[in-house]
Amino acid sequence: LAPPPTALQDFDYHYRLVKNFYVADKSLPKIHINDTNIPSHLDQMLQILIREEQRMEAENTAETPNASSSLEISAKSNPPVQAPKAECMEFVLTARPLDVLIEFAINDTPPGARYIVLNWMRRFLSCLKCPPLGHASIFQPVQRLVEICSGTYASPYEREEILFLEIVAGLVRKDSILVNLFLKSHHHSAQMLANWKGLGVNKAPVNNPLFVSTKIEYDSRRISLVADEASSEKSSKEAEHAAQNAPNAGMNCNEAAGAENCDCDDEDHFSLFDAIVSYLDSADSTIVVRACEGVLILASLPTLQPACKAIRNTISRFATMMASRLASNCQQIPEDMDTGDIEDANVTWGLFPRDPEQPHYIGRYQLTAFLCWLDYCDCLLKESALLVPELGPRIRDEMLIGYIEPALVGCYAPFMLVLTAKIIKKTQSKALLDEIANWLIGEDELMDVNNCLLTILIENAHENTDILLPTLQFVESLLDNPHEKILHGMLFFYINTRGYYDGTAQTIQSWSDEEDNRERRRGSADDPIKSRTLAPSNILRVINQQIVSEAGGICYEEYMQDANRHYQTWIKKTHGFSWPVEAIWPDSGDSSPLAGTSVEPPLSSSTAGLMTVVPLAPVKQPKKQRSNKYNIDDSQANGELQTCGDSGISEESFYEGPLLKLLFSHVKQMNTQPYELNLAVIAILSKLALFPHPYLHEILLNPEIPVAAGATTLWSVMQFLARQLLSEIPRVDGFQEKIKETGRRLLSNPPLYHKDCEGADTASGSQSASASSAVEEEDEINDPLFESIVVLEEFCKELAAIAFVKYHHAKE
């Protein structure tokens, strides 16, 4: 009997059958490939390669433990044993059978051959643990197969093509040097060959005659493996000159070397990246998700050199396409859709397929598509440092400035405020949040906070009640996703002067020697918060003044638990912010409690930059006139200056900023406002009180500080509201029972939002009104009064819990 064929003979047998069919196919009728034996022969070839790799791993594993112990014995008695050879893989590398398969795929002959070849190549690259993709007989067929994969035109093999491209991208991710396979440049090809041969480009042995040759191979032309003496001396002199004249030359040496050695043309591109990007326009959502994954794999490669023209061109085109797509999807959202649907939408870029079980509403498909692409762009900016300078500014210019900003100050402001709040909440990357901050505040060094877009949006809510709730929702999103620059322009630009504090009043608090030493040793913002401002010695008086009653409502211990959990969250969110630890005077005057402690606010430095938290100079100039595009005329501006009262910007009084002014004014009017509006106001104030900032802590949580004349604090406006309630409540019969009943009703079943009673009065003001309707109308008028009492009581408990939690955290 003849011995069984070896693996190599079996592999050669199957390959010859496939090859002979290809030669004879020209004369055979066109039959589908599934009706032939080619798929089975290809499967057998792949199984032979997999078994060979497994056999070699098993032999190597068995020889490794005994190699050290039997090394001397085997060297004396036995001849050296040859290492196991991968004969089938060597046959693949020498006979180049993959070229035959690629011809099948390019011509799609027999019909369906491209489907079979794409699947076989994907399994060949993924099933083998170490596919020799660096060999010419492997990467050249892969390059040709990548070139025929394009999602620009509809193809019945889209799924197989994108799966193959994703496998190739994964291999490039494992070995980043494989990027050069898909860059059409002789330099990159030579770099690949030199790396496989164990040599680095421009790092060959010097003065070795073996490397001196007059013949230059095709793959290494335009590459100098050995630098001549003249060029080496010249380069050394230039390096010394650059090192002397450029202190930061060492930071950009790699980019400069890459820009000098890269010989890509302006029209070159990263072929694998562009091939995957072409499938982002597919009608199949699963194909789009696969393409997004492949792009993310390649874009997040840390070894991509921005100095390479091919990579730079590809990244620039991709960033332009993504910014345009995001802006286009944003413009397609209908402005008349329900804003509640925008708040409830929760999608990610990996969930492109629409869920048929979700209820249908106007603008659902457009909103889902926009939020998916927004989440994907945010993920790209978070994972790819190469896309940050390209994609971020384009999103700001095309979407934020080009479309959202005109709508925010136009007739669709309520809708756009809610959509902008949704955008901010979904943003997780620092790069995109920086662009939003530059858009809202400005990116100039001398930014005009009084006339920035954020200030305009908040001031518009003072005059237009229709956009009040959307504006508060927008502000709350800025607090939930805090950015130091936004918080500075919205709050700390105004209160860092500590103008609310009456420095002429006699300070009753004193500093012990231990506290003085602790203040002198005050660390940076990265250290745990240990602040005298957040942990005052009169904490019990502060809490007693804020707690109104313990008769009903939510238990105080529950507020303590929530405050402790939320405060730890805010500490993590604001970690790294350049915030002060103590509330001190800008000039360390004698009226400050810190006088004589040698504690000075840090001056602006290169590390602090724009976001230095040094208390700024008081704003003494009036507000500048806005342009007409924001629909604010001269009469409105003048009226605002005249009616600002003790919260206006002037030389004599303190201006707390547009946000705190808006919140304080609505706290005063809680007894006449809807319940939903009161909840929105105290929700923002509670989050502001949780911030570990000493100046904000003083103006919101310390009722015992001496308040300057004309200044307003949260405690003063709450006292004003309490006096209003005490004067109005006794006029209602049975007010104590109504207060208890209202508290039970609000905590069990909060009411829906209802408009002011003026509209209801005019709508129902007919002569045929019955007595029952009059009673119901009276109850509706009295509801805001008792609702405000319950809200104020619970809000005081929450503030007391926050102050107590911050006290204990500051003392730890």
CORDALIN-V408015 format. One record per pair of residues at least 4 apart in sequence whose C-alpha atoms are under 7 Angstrom apart, sorted by the first residue. I is the first residue (numbers start at 1). J is the second residue. D is the distance in Angstrom with one decimal. If there is no record, write none. Layout:
I|J|D  I|J|D
This chain:
5|9|5.8  5|10|6.2  6|10|6.2  7|11|6.0  7|48|6.7  8|12|6.1  8|87|6.2  8|88|5.3  9|13|6.1  10|14|6.5  11|15|6.2  11|45|5.6  11|48|6.8  11|88|6.8  12|16|6.1  13|17|6.5  14|18|6.5  14|41|5.4  14|45|6.7  15|19|6.1  16|20|5.8  17|21|6.2  18|22|6.5  18|38|6.0  19|23|6.4  19|100|7.0  20|24|6.1  21|25|5.7  24|28|6.5  30|110|6.2  31|35|6.9  31|110|6.3  31|111|6.7  32|110|5.9  32|111|4.9  32|112|6.1  33|38|6.9  33|110|5.5  33|111|5.9  33|112|5.6  33|113|6.0  34|39|7.0  37|41|6.3  38|42|6.1  39|43|6.2  39|116|6.9  40|44|6.3  41|45|6.3  42|46|6.3  43|47|6.2  44|48|6.2  45|49|6.5  46|50|6.3  46|124|6.7  47|51|6.1  48|52|6.1  49|53|6.3  49|88|6.5  49|89|6.8  50|54|6.3  50|128|6.3  51|55|6.1  52|56|6.2  52|86|6.7  53|57|6.3  54|58|6.2  55|59|6.2  56|60|6.1  56|84|6.4  57|61|6.0  58|62|6.2  59|63|6.2  60|64|6.2  63|67|5.9  66|70|6.1  67|71|5.7  70|74|6.0  71|75|6.2  72|76|6.5  73|77|6.1  74|78|5.0  75|79|6.9  86|90|6.1  87|91|6.2  88|92|6.4  89|93|6.3  90|94|6.1  91|95|5.6  92|96|5.4  92|97|6.0  93|137|5.5  96|137|5.6  97|101|6.9  98|102|6.2  98|141|6.3  99|103|6.3  99|141|6.0  100|104|6.5  101|105|6.4  101|117|6.3  102|106|6.1  102|141|6.3  102|145|6.7  103|107|6.1  104|108|5.5  104|109|5.4  104|113|5.7  104|114|6.6  105|113|5.6  105|114|4.0  105|117|6.1  108|112|6.2  108|113|5.1  108|114|5.3  109|113|5.7  112|116|6.7  113|117|6.1  114|118|5.9  115|119|6.4  115|157|6.2  115|160|6.7  116|120|6.1  117|121|6.0  118|122|6.1  118|160|6.1  118|161|6.6  118|164|6.5  119|123|6.2  119|160|6.4  120|124|6.0  121|125|6.2  122|126|6.1  122|164|5.1  122|167|6.6  123|127|5.4  124|128|6.2  125|131|5.9  126|167|6.8  132|138|6.9  133|138|5.4  133|139|5.4  134|138|7.0  134|139|6.1  135|139|6.1  136|140|5.6  137|141|6.9  138|142|6.4  139|143|6.0  140|144|6.3  141|145|6.2  142|146|6.1  143|147|6.3  144|148|6.7  145|149|6.5  146|272|6.7  149|161|5.9  149|275|6.5  150|275|5.6  150|278|6.1  151|278|4.8  151|279|4.4  151|282|6.8  152|278|5.7  157|161|6.1  158|162|6.1  159|163|6.2  159|287|6.3  160|164|6.2  161|165|6.2  162|166|6.0  162|276|7.0  162|287|7.0  162|290|6.7  162|291|6.6  163|167|6.3  164|168|6.4  165|169|6.2  165|276|6.7  166|170|6.2  166|294|5.2  167|171|6.4  168|172|6.3  169|173|6.1  169|294|6.3  169|297|6.7  169|298|6.4  170|174|6.4  170|297|7.0  171|175|6.4  172|176|5.3  172|178|5.3  172|179|6.1  173|297|6.7  173|298|6.8  173|301|6.6  176|303|6.6  180|188|5.1  180|189|6.5  180|192|6.6  181|189|6.8  182|270|5.9  182|271|5.4  182|272|6.0  183|188|6.7  183|269|6.6  183|270|5.4  183|271|6.7  183|310|6.9  184|268|6.6  185|189|6.4  185|263|6.5  185|264|5.5  186|190|6.1  186|219|6.2  186|220|6.8  186|221|7.0  187|191|6.1  187|223|6.5  187|262|6.5  187|263|6.4  188|192|6.2  189|193|6.4  189|219|6.2  190|194|6.0  190|219|5.5  190|220|4.9  191|195|6.1  191|201|5.8  192|196|6.4  193|197|6.2  194|198|6.3  194|199|4.8  194|200|5.5  194|201|6.3  195|199|5.3  195|200|5.6  199|204|6.6  200|204|6.8  201|225|6.1  202|224|6.5  202|225|4.9  202|226|6.4  203|225|6.9  204|225|5.9  204|226|6.0  206|226|6.8  216|220|6.6  216|221|6.0  217|221|6.3  227|231|6.3  227|232|6.0  228|232|6.0  229|233|6.0  230|234|6.0  231|235|5.9  232|236|6.0  233|237|6.2  234|238|6.1  235|239|6.0  236|240|6.2  237|241|6.1  238|242|6.0  239|243|6.0  240|244|6.3  241|245|6.2  242|246|5.5  242|249|6.8  243|247|6.5  243|249|6.5  249|253|6.1  252|256|6.1  253|257|6.1  254|258|6.1  255|259|6.1  255|307|5.7  256|260|6.1  257|261|6.1  258|262|5.7  258|307|5.7  258|308|6.6  259|307|4.8  259|308|6.2  262|308|5.8  264|268|6.1  264|308|7.0  264|309|5.7  264|310|6.0  265|309|6.7  266|309|6.3  268|310|4.8  269|310|4.2  269|311|6.1  269|313|6.3  269|314|5.5  270|274|6.2  270|310|5.8  270|311|5.7  270|314|6.0  271|275|6.0  272|276|6.4  273|277|6.2  273|295|6.6  273|298|6.9  274|278|6.2  276|291|5.6  276|294|6.5  276|295|6.5  277|291|6.5  277|295|6.7  279|287|6.9  279|288|6.2  279|291|5.9  280|288|4.9  280|291|6.0  282|287|6.5  282|288|6.1  284|288|6.6  285|289|6.3  285|352|5.7  285|353|5.9  286|290|6.3  287|291|6.2  288|292|6.1  289|293|6.3  289|350|6.0  290|294|6.3  291|295|6.2  292|296|6.1  293|297|6.2  294|298|6.4  295|299|5.9  296|300|6.0  296|380|6.5  297|301|6.9  299|384|5.7  300|383|5.5  300|384|4.4  306|311|6.4  306|312|5.5  307|312|7.0  308|312|6.1  309|313|5.9  310|314|6.2  311|315|6.1  312|316|6.0  313|317|6.2  314|318|6.1  315|319|6.0  315|387|6.9  316|320|6.2  316|390|6.3  317|321|6.2  318|322|6.2  319|323|6.1  319|390|5.9  319|391|4.8  320|324|6.2  320|394|6.9  321|325|6.1  322|326|6.1  323|327|6.2  323|391|6.7  323|394|5.8  323|395|5.0  323|398|6.8  324|328|6.0  324|398|6.8  325|329|6.1  326|330|6.2  326|370|6.5  326|373|6.3  326|374|6.6  327|331|6.3  327|398|6.1  327|399|4.6  328|332|6.4  329|333|6.9  329|366|6.7  329|369|6.8  329|370|5.1  330|370|5.8  332|366|6.2  333|363|6.0  333|366|5.3  333|367|5.9  334|363|5.8  335|412|6.9  335|415|6.4  337|362|5.6  337|363|6.1  339|343|6.6  339|415|6.3  339|418|6.5  340|344|6.3  341|345|6.1  342|419|6.7  343|422|6.7  347|351|6.6  347|368|6.8  347|371|6.7  347|372|6.3  348|372|5.2  348|375|5.9  349|372|4.2  349|373|6.2  349|375|5.7  349|376|5.3  352|372|7.0  360|364|6.7  363|367|5.9  364|368|6.0  365|369|6.1  366|370|6.2  367|371|6.2  368|372|6.1  369|373|6.3  370|374|6.0  371|375|6.0  372|376|6.2  373|377|6.1  374|378|6.1  375|379|6.2  375|426|6.9  376|380|6.2  377|381|6.2  378|382|6.2  378|427|6.3  378|428|6.6  378|429|5.8  378|432|6.7  379|383|6.1  379|429|7.0  380|384|5.6  381|385|6.8  381|387|6.2  381|388|5.5  381|429|6.2  381|431|6.3  381|432|7.0  382|429|4.7  384|388|6.9  387|391|5.5  388|392|5.5  388|431|6.4  389|393|6.7  390|394|6.7  391|395|6.2  392|396|6.5  392|431|6.7  392|432|5.9  392|435|6.4  393|397|6.2  393|435|6.8  394|398|5.9  395|399|5.5  395|400|6.8  396|400|4.8  396|401|6.0  396|435|6.2  397|401|5.1  397|402|6.0  398|402|4.9  399|403|5.3  399|404|6.3  400|404|4.9  400|405|5.9  401|405|5.2  403|407|6.6  404|408|6.1  404|416|6.9  405|409|6.9  406|410|6.2  407|411|7.0  407|412|5.7  407|413|5.9  407|416|6.4  408|412|6.7  408|413|4.4  408|416|5.7  408|417|6.4  409|413|5.8  409|630|5.7  412|416|6.2  413|417|5.9  413|467|7.0  414|418|6.5  414|467|5.3  414|470|5.6  415|419|6.3  416|420|5.9  417|421|6.1  417|470|5.7  417|471|6.3  417|474|6.0  418|422|6.3  418|470|5.8  418|473|6.9  418|474|6.4  419|423|6.3  420|424|6.3  420|474|7.0  421|425|6.2  421|473|6.7  421|474|4.6  421|477|5.4  422|426|6.3  423|427|6.3  424|477|6.2  424|478|6.8  425|477|5.8  425|481|6.3  427|432|6.9  427|433|6.6  429|433|6.4  430|434|6.0  431|435|6.5  432|436|6.3  433|437|6.2  434|438|6.2  435|439|6.1  436|440|6.2  437|441|5.8  437|485|6.4  437|486|5.7  438|442|4.5  438|443|4.8  440|452|6.4  440|453|5.1  440|454|5.1  441|449|6.5  441|452|5.3  441|453|6.4  441|454|6.3  441|486|6.5  441|489|6.5  442|447|5.9  442|452|6.7  443|447|6.8  445|610|6.4  448|452|6.2  449|489|5.8  450|455|6.3  450|623|6.6  451|455|6.3  451|456|6.6  452|456|6.4  453|457|6.2  454|458|6.4  455|459|6.1  455|658|6.7  456|460|6.1  457|461|6.8  458|471|6.7  458|658|6.4  458|659|6.4  459|658|6.2  460|464|6.1  461|465|6.3  461|467|5.8  461|468|5.0  461|471|6.6  462|662|6.6  464|468|6.8  467|471|5.9  468|472|6.3  469|473|6.2  469|677|6.7  470|474|6.1  471|475|6.2  472|476|6.1  472|680|6.7  473|477|6.4  474|478|6.6  475|479|6.5  476|480|6.1  476|684|6.0  477|481|6.2  478|482|5.7  483|487|6.2  484|488|6.0  484|577|6.3  485|489|6.3  485|611|6.1  486|490|6.0  487|491|5.6  487|492|6.6  488|492|4.6  488|493|5.4  489|493|5.5  490|659|6.8  491|495|6.6  491|657|6.4  492|496|5.3  493|616|6.7  494|655|6.7  494|656|5.6  494|657|5.6  495|499|6.7  495|656|6.1  495|695|6.5  496|615|4.1  496|616|6.1  496|695|6.5  497|586|6.8  497|615|4.8  497|616|5.7  497|617|6.4  497|618|6.2  498|585|6.9  498|695|6.9  499|654|5.5  500|654|6.2  500|707|5.7  500|708|5.3  500|711|5.2  501|705|7.0  501|706|5.8  501|707|4.9  501|708|5.2  502|706|5.2  502|707|5.1  502|708|4.1  503|591|5.2  503|592|6.7  504|591|6.4  505|706|6.4  507|593|6.9  511|515|6.0  511|516|6.2  512|516|6.2  513|517|6.2  514|518|6.2  515|519|6.1  516|520|6.2  516|597|6.5  517|521|6.2  518|522|6.2  520|599|6.4  523|527|6.1  525|576|6.0  525|577|6.5  525|578|5.9  525|579|6.4  526|575|6.7  526|576|5.7  529|810|5.7  530|810|4.4  530|811|6.2  531|535|6.2  531|581|5.6  531|582|5.9  531|810|5.4  532|536|5.7  532|582|6.5  533|582|5.6  533|583|6.2  533|694|5.9  534|694|6.5  534|697|6.9  534|806|6.1  534|807|5.6  534|810|6.2  535|806|6.9  535|807|4.2  535|810|5.7  535|811|6.6  538|542|6.4  539|543|6.2  540|544|6.1  541|545|6.1  542|546|6.4  542|702|6.5  542|703|6.4  543|547|6.2  543|800|5.0  546|796|5.1  546|797|6.8  546|799|6.9  546|800|5.7  547|796|5.4  547|797|5.3  547|800|6.4  548|793|6.0  548|796|6.6  549|793|7.0  553|743|6.6  553|794|6.9  555|559|7.0  556|560|6.4  556|797|6.4  557|561|6.4  558|562|6.3  559|563|5.9  559|798|5.7  559|801|5.9  560|564|6.1  560|801|5.0  561|565|6.3  562|566|6.0  563|567|5.8  563|801|6.3  563|802|5.4  563|805|6.7  564|568|6.4  564|805|5.8  565|569|6.5  566|570|6.3  567|571|6.2  567|690|5.7  568|572|6.4  569|573|6.3  570|574|6.0  570|690|6.9  570|691|6.4  571|575|5.9  571|692|6.9  578|612|6.6  578|613|6.3  579|613|5.9  579|693|6.6  580|613|6.9  580|693|7.0  581|694|6.3  582|694|5.6  583|694|5.2  583|695|5.7  584|588|6.7  584|592|6.7  584|594|6.6  585|589|6.5  585|592|6.2  586|601|6.7  586|615|5.7  588|592|6.4  588|595|6.0  588|600|6.7  589|595|6.3  590|595|5.3  601|614|6.2  602|614|6.5  603|614|6.6  604|608|6.0  604|609|6.6  604|612|5.8  605|609|6.1  608|612|4.9  619|649|7.0  620|649|6.7  620|650|5.6  620|651|5.2  622|649|6.3  622|650|6.9  626|632|6.7  628|632|6.3  632|636|6.3  632|637|6.9  633|637|6.4  634|638|6.1  635|639|5.9  636|640|6.0  637|641|6.4  638|642|6.2  639|643|6.0  640|644|5.9  641|648|6.7  644|648|4.4  646|653|6.3  646|710|4.6  646|711|6.4  647|654|6.4  647|655|5.1  647|656|6.8  647|661|7.0  647|710|6.9  647|711|6.6  648|655|5.5  649|653|6.8  649|654|6.7  649|655|5.2  653|710|5.4  653|711|6.6  654|710|6.6  654|711|5.4  656|660|5.9  656|661|6.2  657|661|6.0  658|662|6.0  659|663|6.2  660|664|5.9  661|665|6.0  662|666|6.4  663|667|6.2  663|681|6.2  664|668|6.5  664|714|6.6  664|717|6.3  665|669|6.7  666|670|6.1  667|717|6.6  667|718|6.9  668|717|5.7  668|718|6.9  668|720|6.5  668|721|5.1  669|673|6.4  670|678|6.1  670|788|5.7  671|784|5.6  671|785|4.6  671|788|5.2  672|784|5.7  672|785|6.5  673|677|6.6  673|678|6.7  673|784|6.2  674|678|6.5  674|753|6.7  674|754|6.5  674|784|6.1  675|679|6.3  675|753|7.0  675|784|6.7  675|787|6.6  676|680|6.3  676|753|5.7  677|681|6.3  678|682|6.3  679|683|5.9  680|684|6.5  681|685|6.4  682|686|5.9  682|795|7.0  683|687|6.4  684|688|6.2  685|689|6.1  686|690|6.4  687|691|6.8  689|697|6.2  689|700|6.2  689|701|6.9  690|802|6.6  693|697|6.0  694|698|6.2  695|699|6.4  696|700|6.1  697|701|5.3  697|702|6.9  698|702|5.0  699|713|5.2  699|714|6.5  700|713|6.3  700|714|5.1  700|715|6.9  701|799|7.0  701|803|6.5  703|715|5.6  707|711|6.5  712|716|6.3  713|717|6.5  714|718|6.2  715|719|6.2  716|720|6.3  717|721|6.2  718|722|6.1  719|723|6.3  720|724|6.4  721|725|6.3  722|726|6.1  723|727|6.3  724|728|6.3  725|729|5.7  726|730|7.0  729|735|6.5  730|735|6.8  734|738|6.4  735|739|6.0  736|740|6.5  737|741|6.0  738|742|5.9  739|743|6.2  739|786|5.8  740|744|6.3  741|745|6.1  742|746|6.0  742|786|6.5  742|787|6.5  743|747|6.2  743|790|5.8  744|748|6.1  745|749|5.5  745|750|6.7  746|750|4.4  746|751|7.0  757|761|6.1  757|781|6.7  758|762|6.4  759|763|6.1  760|764|6.0  761|765|5.6  769|773|6.5  770|774|6.5  771|775|6.3  772|776|6.2  773|777|6.0  774|778|6.1  775|779|6.2  776|780|6.2  777|781|6.2  778|782|6.2  779|783|6.0  782|786|6.7  783|787|5.9  784|788|5.9  785|789|6.7  786|790|6.5  787|791|6.2  788|792|5.9  789|793|6.2  790|794|6.3  791|795|6.0  792|796|6.1  793|797|6.6  794|798|6.3  795|799|6.2  796|800|6.1  797|801|6.2  798|802|6.2  799|803|6.2  800|804|6.2  801|805|6.1  802|806|6.1  803|807|6.1  804|808|6.5  805|809|6.3  806|810|6.0  807|811|6.3  808|812|6.3
